[in-house]
């Protein structure tokens, strides 16, 4: 199971600079509009000190972090849906992502052109959000037309229900509201999710600010949001790890903006991390909150889910305090859990399964 984040924004807001820093993968981030044409795709490790500590505990020669994919597309401008700039055709590249990060420029630099000629984060957000809405309206209208053709001469209740949902979506979007604001019955959410609407995805606003404004709250900011300085993050990405740590300590900063972005993107998707660890490797695994033990085991291998018997679970911090599995078992820290156990963030799991059941 992989998770991906689409990065959107106007041209020259720092999207590609941020992407380059995120992935340490060089992409063209020159100072002119529409520099990014083909989508840039990069997979980044989710930083997790817990995994590093488990690696040290077991002296494992291999560490496998969990990952998130970022997709950077061409900048949008006002009127993109009508063909302005490069149009909005590049939005198709992020139809399949799980969430969206919207990068908003909130810094002044006369050497970097703003396509609207002024720094106005609120106006930029309105522009981008309206283009996302218009793209979804186009999707919804096409689907509505198809459903209305199918329903002619048919008494299919599912078709009629889907038309009703589509009409509600159309009304919501026409009112300049995101589809995610529409209250839906649980059984209707699957149908809406299959439409891959951009405005039905979780969205995080990232304000790209000057370094001196990193700790300054942004009045009237859209939520959820965080502030980063893309230029600083790009500079830090080019430094050795020890120098980055020294800089952060000297500046009194706990985490880089990129680490915050990665972790907040992870949280945006309602994900959690559990671990498997031993003398061969320490491995982090990504699952959605609420996942039960057999399905979590299936993340490792489908046979683990098919033949699931039970799971031995211990919290990572308690395992470290005990100094290892042997002591943790002696003091009763490792619990045996069955099929209905929901994996918790920070669990270290050992799954027991029946090999013959898995094969059948």
Secondary structure, DSSP 8 states (H G I E B T S, - for coil): ---EEEEE--TTSSHHHHHHHHHT------SSTT---S-EEEEEE---HHHHHHHHHHT-SEEE--EEEEEE-----TTGGGT-TT-SGGGGGGTT-SEEEEEEEE---TTS--TTSS--HHHHHHHHHHHHHHHHHHHHHHHHHHHHHHHTT---HHHHHHHHHHHHHHHHHHTT--GGGS---HHHHHHHHHTT-GGGSEEEEEEEE-GGGTTS--TT--SSEEEE-HHHHHHHHTS-HHHHHHHHHHHT-SS-HHHHHHHHHHHHTTEEEEEEE-SSEEEEEEEETT-BHHHHHHHH-HHHHHTEEEEEEEEHHHHHHHTSHHHHHHTT-SEEE-TT-B--TTEEEEEEE-HHHHH-
